[in-house]
């Protein structure tokens, strides 16, 4: 029997199962969950499609150095019913917790034995939770395990991961998307957002690129992430989703540059993997000229800001600076704003910009009053 969740490949399998439904999950959170799963020998089960990760909540109670019934008594839906109290802690647990019985329990037991090589024996019911519910439970309380998870900030992670699950698998973070689209609208930069393409590898379905830039000699396809880019995300995009192959089909006889971008940078593993792809590009994509790269989102937005500055009168630059400071804080770097501010200051010093005096502002009003008096 091949154990899907064996210790040897548990981290890889767990990450793949979770990223299949939450592709934008914070890598640091995923790494921490994998570490605790491994060190505490926590077993989990994916669904029949190899997606999600369901934990035995009783096992998590023990992992927290608590009684095995702690979750059932204090956090499960059953506890909520029997206590009759309002605002139970269970209402604050993210994710989905389930009490399995009957056929559902039988199916789960089969999956559990297939994936872990261990039988759950004769039990009549079982409390399980998906990875988000399991994580949310682990960060509660004062045990050593809980304290370890709390260092990441349970509320922040609960909110961010839940958001990823609720959003579709390809919708980029709304704030980044909105800010980038609006900023580009003020410029002459030719980005086209949310470009839909037919997924020829999965008949009857389609994919959406975050944004595309068509230049005379090269097509640039951009993949936007809100957090630090991980190796798994690069692999998912290039290997599983086959975005480069689709770009080659969409734009035949064109050079393709696939660009990952994020305001939070890229980790070492992802950078190394991209270098490997570029090294083997001719073999991976025969007959096509392909390059994969990573560009900080702030670098892209500085390019856009420079374009706006170059194509607008100096008098509008102070207005642009205010917009950047108040409405584009998630995408534009402080350095870009500082450079614009320096440019404005220089324009005042050289006389290209002239400050209006208070007298200039009130003169029309004074003249109007004098006219009425006359």
Phi, psi and omega per residue, in radians:
X1 nan 2.256 3.089
X2 -1.535 2.094 -3.114
X3 -1.511 1.989 -3.104
X4 -1.123 -0.689 -3.068
X5 -1.824 0.697 3.118
X6 -1.221 2.707 -3.114
X7 -0.977 -0.545 -3.075
X8 -1.098 -0.689 -3.080
X9 -2.117 0.351 -3.041
X10 -1.090 -0.754 -3.117
X11 -1.071 -0.839 -3.111
X12 -1.083 -0.808 -3.117
X13 -1.155 -0.724 -3.132
X14 -1.120 -0.770 3.124
X15 -1.077 -0.767 -3.123
X16 -1.115 -0.726 -3.116
X17 -1.120 -0.715 -3.122
X18 -1.305 -0.765 -3.115
X19 -1.176 -0.332 3.100
X20 -1.116 -0.519 3.120
X21 -1.964 -0.270 3.115
X22 -2.330 1.215 -3.018
X23 -1.117 -0.309 -3.093
X24 -1.848 0.334 3.127
X25 -1.068 2.480 3.134
X26 -1.057 2.118 -3.104
X27 -0.994 -0.608 -3.126
X28 -1.151 -0.610 3.098
X29 -1.191 -0.771 -3.133
X30 -1.100 -0.734 3.120
X31 -1.095 -0.702 -3.127
X32 -1.187 -0.704 3.109
X33 -1.122 -0.709 3.096
X34 -1.099 -0.728 -3.114
X35 -1.087 -0.784 -3.130
X36 -1.234 -0.614 3.087
X37 -1.066 -0.713 -3.117
X38 -1.283 -0.857 -3.047
X39 -1.217 -0.524 3.136
X40 -1.699 0.072 3.121
X41 0.933 0.789 3.122
X42 -1.410 2.278 3.135
X43 -1.678 2.586 -3.119
X44 -2.511 2.924 -3.078
X45 -2.366 2.320 3.011
X46 -1.630 2.909 3.105
X47 -1.345 -3.084 -3.051
X48 -1.134 -0.309 3.123
X49 -1.665 0.104 -3.133
X50 1.327 0.353 -3.102
X51 -1.956 2.778 3.127
X52 1.170 3.047 3.105
X53 -2.597 2.037 -3.118
X54 -1.874 2.260 -3.122
X55 -1.884 2.665 2.989
X56 -1.387 2.031 -3.028
X57 -1.155 -0.500 3.076
X58 -1.124 -0.640 3.100
X59 -1.122 -0.636 3.135
X60 -1.202 -0.599 3.079
X61 -1.048 -0.774 3.130
X62 -1.155 -0.685 3.133
X63 -1.085 -0.463 3.113
X64 -1.526 0.162 -3.118
X65 1.115 0.607 3.117
X66 -2.059 3.020 3.061
X67 -1.089 2.542 -3.078
X68 -1.096 -0.324 -3.140
X69 -1.677 0.142 -3.077
X70 -1.020 -0.815 -3.135
X71 -1.100 -0.842 -3.084
X72 -1.055 -0.738 -3.077
X73 -1.292 -0.640 -2.952
X74 -1.985 -0.286 -3.008
X75 -2.225 -0.348 -3.067
X76 -1.311 2.929 3.068
X77 -1.095 -0.529 3.097
X78 -1.098 -0.732 3.122
X79 -1.118 -0.654 -3.136
X80 -1.106 -0.665 -3.123
X81 -1.261 -0.775 -3.045
X82 -1.272 -0.543 -3.105
X83 -1.426 -0.577 -3.136
X84 1.206 0.195 -3.134
X85 -1.480 2.666 3.089
X86 -1.591 2.715 3.097
X87 0.984 0.701 3.070
X88 -1.084 2.646 3.101
X89 -0.970 -0.507 -3.112
X90 -1.037 -0.465 3.140
X91 -1.230 -0.282 -3.120
X92 -1.733 -0.045 3.100
X93 -1.344 2.248 3.109
X94 -1.372 3.095 3.089
X95 1.275 -2.779 -3.039
X96 -2.255 2.153 3.050
X97 -1.886 2.460 -3.065
X98 -2.301 2.529 2.962
X99 -1.877 1.951 -3.056
X100 -1.620 2.360 3.082
X101 -2.545 2.889 3.043
X102 1.020 -2.324 -3.081
X103 -1.122 -0.645 3.141
X104 -1.110 -0.697 3.111
X105 -1.164 -0.730 -3.141
X106 -1.065 -0.746 3.125
X107 -1.150 -0.694 3.132
X108 -1.135 -0.724 -3.130
X109 -1.080 -0.657 3.101
X110 -1.115 -0.811 3.131
X111 -1.096 -0.710 -3.116
X112 -1.076 -0.790 -3.129
X113 -1.203 -0.670 3.130
X114 -1.115 -0.709 -3.016
X115 -1.556 -0.433 -3.081
X116 -2.042 -0.184 3.120
X117 1.223 0.363 -3.123
X118 -2.305 2.374 3.116
X119 -1.544 2.468 3.082
X120 -1.461 -0.074 3.087
X121 1.262 -2.807 -3.106
X122 -1.607 1.765 3.060
X123 -2.265 2.597 -3.090
X124 -1.643 -0.371 3.140
X125 -2.716 2.808 -3.083
X126 -2.718 2.327 3.064
X127 -1.635 2.146 3.100
X128 -2.257 2.810 3.095
X129 -2.535 2.569 3.088
X130 -1.238 3.034 -2.986
X131 -1.020 -0.607 -3.134
X132 -1.234 -0.704 3.106
X133 -1.157 -0.723 3.123
X134 -1.098 -0.801 3.132
X135 -1.085 -0.777 -3.119
X136 -1.051 -0.663 3.109
X137 -1.211 -0.695 -3.104
X138 -1.112 -0.533 -3.095
X139 -1.433 -0.126 3.123
X140 -1.463 2.598 3.028
X141 1.630 -2.987 -3.011
X142 -2.121 0.166 3.126
X143 -1.213 2.924 -3.106
X144 -1.076 -0.708 3.127
X145 -1.108 -0.795 3.139
X146 -1.060 -0.725 3.131
X147 -1.085 -0.649 3.120
X148 -1.078 -0.728 3.130
X149 -1.260 -0.589 -3.079
X150 -1.170 -0.333 3.119
X151 -1.104 -0.403 3.108
X152 -1.494 -0.229 -3.141
X153 1.569 1.598 -3.032
X154 -1.078 -0.719 -3.085
X155 -1.134 -0.785 -3.123
X156 -1.108 -0.762 -3.114
X157 -1.209 -0.724 3.136
X158 -1.007 -0.746 -3.112
X159 -1.215 -0.832 -3.049
X160 -1.184 -0.756 -3.112
X161 -1.219 -0.688 3.119
X162 -1.068 -0.663 3.116
X163 -1.095 -0.722 3.140
X164 -1.083 -0.699 -3.110
X165 -1.203 -0.684 -3.074
X166 -1.256 -0.513 3.120
X167 -1.399 2.791 3.097
X168 -1.205 2.882 -2.982
X169 -1.193 -0.247 -3.096
X170 -2.161 0.001 3.115
X171 -1.264 2.088 3.138
X172 -1.317 2.858 -3.055
X173 -0.977 2.200 -3.010
X174 -0.957 -0.721 -3.099
X175 -1.116 -0.791 3.128
X176 -1.115 -0.784 -3.118
X177 -1.070 -0.834 -3.105
X178 -1.098 -0.786 -3.100
X179 -1.152 -0.738 -3.110
X180 -1.167 -0.768 3.134
X181 -1.068 -0.786 -3.111
X182 -1.164 -0.726 3.137
X183 -1.096 -0.771 -3.138
X184 -1.114 -0.531 -3.127
X185 -1.104 -0.438 3.105
X186 -1.414 -0.143 -3.011
X187 -1.959 -3.110 3.039
X188 -1.829 0.181 3.129
X189 -1.236 2.314 -3.003
X190 -1.611 1.041 3.050
X191 -1.523 2.350 3.021
X192 -1.995 2.143 -2.990
X193 -1.654 2.663 3.080
X194 0.856 1.061 -3.112
X195 -1.431 2.063 -3.113
X196 -1.516 2.391 3.114
X197 -2.376 2.622 3.087
X198 -1.279 2.256 3.117
X199 -1.538 1.660 -3.081
X200 -1.241 -0.237 3.110
X201 -1.484 -0.268 3.105
X202 -2.361 1.480 -3.074
X203 -0.873 2.365 3.121
X204 1.555 0.063 -3.137
X205 -2.264 3.003 3.131
X206 -2.476 2.933 3.072
X207 -2.151 2.882 3.085
X208 -2.330 2.148 3.037
X209 -1.463 2.506 -3.092
X210 -1.077 -0.875 2.960
X211 -2.804 2.739 -3.034
X212 -2.302 2.496 3.059
X213 -2.178 2.047 -3.127
X214 -1.709 1.996 3.101
X215 -1.962 2.861 -3.070
X216 -0.960 -0.689 -3.033
X217 -1.919 -0.163 -3.080
X218 -2.629 2.552 3.027
X219 -1.835 2.164 3.131
X220 -1.856 2.075 3.134
X221 -1.883 2.217 -3.040
X222 -1.924 2.397 3.045
X223 -2.060 1.999 -3.047
X224 -1.718 2.260 3.055
X225 -2.128 2.627 -3.109
X226 -1.595 -0.221 -3.058
X227 -2.241 -3.081 3.137
X228 -1.047 2.217 -3.095
X229 -1.213 2.260 -3.132
X230 -1.835 2.849 3.108
X231 -1.087 -0.722 -3.116
X232 -1.072 -0.664 3.129
X233 -1.161 -0.678 3.093
X234 -1.107 -0.780 3.141
X235 -1.118 -0.741 3.128
X236 -1.044 -0.753 -3.105
X237 -1.211 -0.781 -3.041
X238 -1.521 -0.676 -3.057
X239 -1.592 -0.914 -3.079
X240 -1.301 -0.842 -3.095
X241 -1.474 -0.304 3.089
X242 0.969 0.804 -3.088
X243 -1.139 -0.599 -3.135
X244 -1.238 -0.743 3.095
X245 -1.033 -0.688 3.122
X246 -1.173 -0.628 3.100
X247 -1.169 -0.684 3.104
X248 -1.093 -0.702 3.102
X249 -1.172 -0.730 -3.084
X250 -1.191 -0.654 -3.067
X251 -2.194 1.287 -3.113
X252 -1.104 2.552 3.099
X253 1.133 0.351 3.092
X254 -2.038 2.540 3.011
X255 -1.258 2.451 -3.094
X256 -2.034 2.220 2.969
X257 -2.050 2.033 3.122
X258 -1.718 2.078 -2.986
X259 -2.032 2.083 2.987
X260 -1.522 2.457 3.117
X261 -2.495 2.591 -3.129
X262 -2.819 2.588 3.046
X263 -1.349 -0.134 -3.058
X264 -1.925 0.143 3.056
X265 1.454 -2.856 -3.039
X266 -2.420 2.463 3.127
X267 -1.476 2.935 -3.027
X268 -1.074 -0.741 -3.103
X269 -1.063 -0.747 3.141
X270 -1.144 -0.721 3.130
X271 -1.097 -0.746 3.134
X272 -1.131 -0.711 -3.133
X273 -1.135 -0.699 3.112
X274 -1.077 -0.700 3.098
X275 -1.079 -0.669 3.115
X276 -1.155 -0.707 3.120
X277 -1.087 -0.793 -3.140
X278 -1.112 -0.636 3.120
X279 -1.122 -0.632 -3.096
X280 -1.809 0.292 -3.017
X281 -1.021 -0.719 -3.117
X282 -1.125 -0.596 3.123
X283 -1.353 -0.684 -3.107
X284 -1.272 -0.616 -3.076
X285 -2.262 1.213 -3.067
X286 -1.037 2.390 3.090
X287 1.458 -0.021 -3.129
X288 -2.183 2.636 3.066
X289 -1.724 1.939 -3.006
X290 -2.251 2.444 3.040
X291 -2.408 2.409 3.071
X292 -2.005 2.404 -3.111
X293 -2.592 2.984 3.021
X294 -2.226 2.325 3.087
X295 -2.270 2.278 3.077
X296 -1.029 2.414 -3.137
X297 -1.034 -0.612 3.141
X298 -1.099 -0.534 3.094
X299 -1.212 -0.667 3.105
X300 -1.156 -0.771 -3.114
X301 -1.222 -0.516 3.061
X302 -1.138 -0.666 3.070
X303 -1.050 -0.742 3.134
X304 -1.133 -0.782 3.133
X305 -1.064 -0.750 3.116
X306 -1.070 -0.657 3.106
X307 -1.129 -0.730 3.114
X308 -1.100 -0.779 -3.125
X309 -1.091 -0.749 -3.104
X310 -1.196 -0.371 -3.049
X311 -2.034 0.387 3.126
X312 -2.436 2.659 -3.122
X313 -1.131 2.627 -3.110
X314 -1.014 -0.507 -3.126
X315 -1.121 -0.364 -3.117
X316 -1.590 -0.102 -3.032
X317 -1.217 -0.577 3.101
X318 -1.158 -0.670 3.071
X319 -1.092 -0.765 3.132
X320 -1.084 -0.724 3.134
X321 -1.038 -0.762 3.119
X322 -1.098 -0.707 3.111
X323 -1.079 -0.773 -3.121
X324 -1.122 -0.650 -3.097
X325 -1.286 -0.424 -3.043
X326 -1.949 -0.492 -2.990
X327 -2.069 -0.203 -3.073
X328 -2.210 0.586 -3.040
X329 -1.178 -0.435 -3.099
X330 -1.432 -0.297 -3.030
X331 -2.044 -0.477 -3.047
X332 -1.786 2.305 -3.128
X333 -1.304 2.640 3.109
X334 -1.085 -0.561 3.119
X335 -1.066 -0.687 3.122
X336 -1.111 -0.739 3.123
X337 -1.156 -0.704 3.135
X338 -1.110 -0.696 3.119
X339 -1.126 -0.690 3.111
X340 -1.157 -0.700 3.123
X341 -1.098 -0.709 3.107
X342 -1.115 -0.665 3.121
X343 -1.126 -0.702 3.124
X344 -1.156 -0.761 3.133
X345 -1.062 -0.735 3.123
X346 -1.111 -0.664 3.139
X347 -1.128 -0.651 3.074
X348 -1.164 -0.710 -3.097
X349 -1.185 -0.604 -3.108
X350 -1.564 -0.101 3.106
X351 1.584 -0.003 3.087
X352 -1.151 -0.551 3.022
X353 -2.023 2.410 -3.138
X354 -2.093 2.187 3.125
X355 -1.273 2.345 3.081
X356 -1.359 2.376 3.114
X357 -1.528 2.836 3.110
X358 -1.100 -0.588 3.129
X359 -1.082 -0.741 3.123
X360 -1.057 -0.631 -3.074
X361 -1.270 -0.542 -3.032
X362 -1.738 -0.251 -3.090
X363 -0.951 -0.831 -3.141
X364 -1.022 -0.640 -3.112
X365 -1.198 -0.743 3.135
X366 -1.081 -0.750 3.132
X367 -1.096 -0.657 -3.126
X368 -1.147 -0.722 3.139
X369 -1.144 -0.741 3.132
X370 -1.110 -0.626 3.128
X371 -1.129 -0.729 3.139
X372 -1.161 -0.679 -3.132
X373 -1.118 -0.622 3.127
X374 -1.185 nan nan
